[in-house]
């Protein structure tokens, strides 16, 4: 590690340390429906460095979710994602904001995430709408896997892709297999250590096959507009 790398890590550590009381302060302000999670993306498998409240069940030392993987995939181009709605596996509706953390060079290295359990609010809203005669039918938000084990997060993402295809891996043709790997790559799954092996195991294919599909999907990916091959 070079002196500049050491200095950069020291700066990032200082930013994270300064945000720990902010984590607890925000959670205390909003009460039991609020959870605040501080992530250090330098270690995706144990990115949670501080947590206050309990909405998604995160604990210190836990892994990032697929939301964090998407931030990793975007790298330094990542933007804050504010007031989006998702669901946990048990059906809890969560309104969340993910604020990316940058060092003095502008490099993204972590995130501050605020999660609010809005299940009761949504139920009350639906009841008031029914009483007022308003039409229902609002679409359900997507399910997000929040887990302290990165393997469970990767497995859930792979399974969700197959469910959307309404197919098993064996039922996909080559084009859709490459599309699956490209989509997983776009979501940042392969930024996690050992993710290729994890995906291979989940799909029931060899590690060599998984690496081959990943390489082919990247080679076949469209060139960004304005870029030169």
PyMOL commands that set and color helices and strands:
alter all, ss='L'
color gray80, all
select helices_A, chain A and resi 3-33+41-46+66-77+119-132+150-165+169-171+174-186+189-191+195-203+207-220
alter helices_A, ss='H'
color red, helices_A
select strands_A, chain A and resi 34-40+48-52+81-87+93-102+108-117
alter strands_A, ss='S'
color yellow, strands_A
deselect
rebuild
show_as cartoon
